[in-house]
Amino acid sequence: MEPATTLILTLGAAVIGIAAFSIYTAFGPPSKELRDPYEEHED
């Protein structure tokens, strides 16, 4: 495999992994521990 192809696949896998982790954190079980600063300071 050419170095450029390896680099593209590695970067693509990293971007997909970060996106999947972000979605899991935002909507999965860890989201119960997140706080909403706007909701805390409603007037």
C-alpha positions as CSV (number, residue, x, y, z in Angstrom):
1,M,0.0,0.0,0.0
2,E,1.2,3.5,-0.8
3,P,2.1,5.8,2.1
4,A,-0.6,8.3,1.0
5,T,-3.3,5.7,1.1
6,T,-2.2,4.6,4.6
7,L,-2.2,8.2,5.8
8,I,-5.7,8.8,4.4
9,L,-7.1,5.6,6.0
10,T,-5.5,6.5,9.3
11,L,-6.8,10.0,9.3
12,G,-10.3,8.8,8.2
13,A,-10.4,6.2,11.0
14,A,-9.3,8.8,13.6
15,V,-12.1,11.3,12.4
16,I,-14.7,8.5,12.5
17,G,-13.5,7.4,15.9
18,I,-13.7,10.9,17.4
19,A,-17.1,11.5,15.9
20,A,-18.4,8.2,17.3
21,F,-17.0,8.9,20.7
22,S,-18.6,12.4,20.7
23,I,-22.0,11.1,19.7
24,Y,-21.8,8.4,22.4
25,T,-20.8,11.0,25.0
26,A,-23.6,13.4,24.0
27,F,-26.4,10.9,23.7
28,G,-25.4,7.7,25.5
29,P,-25.2,6.8,29.2
30,P,-22.5,9.3,30.0
31,S,-24.8,12.1,29.0
32,K,-26.6,11.8,32.4
33,E,-23.6,13.4,34.0
34,L,-23.4,16.4,31.7
35,R,-24.7,19.7,33.1
36,D,-26.5,22.4,31.2
37,P,-25.2,25.8,32.2
38,Y,-28.0,27.6,30.5
39,E,-30.6,25.7,32.4
40,E,-28.8,26.4,35.7
41,H,-29.0,30.2,35.2
42,E,-32.5,30.7,33.9
43,D,-34.3,33.8,35.0
